[in-house]
């Protein structure tokens, strides 16, 4: 454990930020899995559109909250749409 006051504070801040970031990351991951499961089970397209809109919004928020970097956000969205195209789902 840290002996210096500023290091103790830094440790507390890191723990708090870690937990906050973990919450955002888990939300993105669980929604991603939910969308994939929905696509593979050939679910309703309207529900899929709502989930995709929510996913895109959530991933964009992670960038504004400094959880993910810009390129990771772009990569996550790109991979999701590539997955949809691969499974024959065309949006627009």
N, C-alpha and C positions, 0 to 999 in steps of 0.2 A: 504494500500500500504506500501511497505517496506521503512524504513527510512535510512537503511544502504546501502552504495553503492554496496557492494558485494551482498546483497540480491536483490537489484534492477536488477543487472546484471543477477543473477540466475533466476529471474522471466522472464526476456527477453529471456534467453536461453530456459527455460522450454516451453514458448509459441511457440518459433520457432521449437523446437523439437516435440512438440505436433502436430503442423500442418504438419510437414514432415512425422511423423509416421502415421498420419491420412490418408494422401495421399496413402501410401503403403497399409494400411489396407483396404481402400475402393477399391483399385485396385484388391486386392485378393478376396474380397467379391463379387465384380461385375463379375469377371471372373468365380468364382465358380457358381454363379447364372446362368450365360450364359451357362456353361457346363451342368448344371442340366436341364435347359430348353431344350437344344439341345438333350439330352438323352431322355427326356420324350416325345419329339416330334418326336422321331425316325429319327434323322437327319443322314447325311452322316458320315460314320465311318472315312474317311480320314480327314474331317474337325475336327472331335472329337479328333483324334490323335494329330493334330496340336495344338488344344486348350489345351489338356492335357500337351503337352510338354511345352507350354507357361506357364501354371499354375504351373507346377513343378518348372520351372526356376524362376518364380516370387516369389513363396513361399520360395525357397532356398535363393533368394536375400534378403528377409526380415530378414532371420537369419544373413546374413553377414552384414546387415545394423543395426543390434541390435533392430529390431522392434519386432520380435517374438523370443522366446527362442527355443532351439533345439527340445525339446519334443513337443512343440506346432506345429512346422513345420512337424515333423514326424506324429503327430496325424492328421493334416489336409490332408496330402497326403494319409495316410492310410484310412481315412474315405471316401475320394474321390474314391479310388480304390474299397473299400467295396461297395459303392453305385453302381459303374459300374458293379461289379460282381452280385449284387442283381438284376440288370436289364438285365442280360444275355449278357453283353458285355465283351468279353475276348480279351485282347490285348496280342500280342506276336505271 
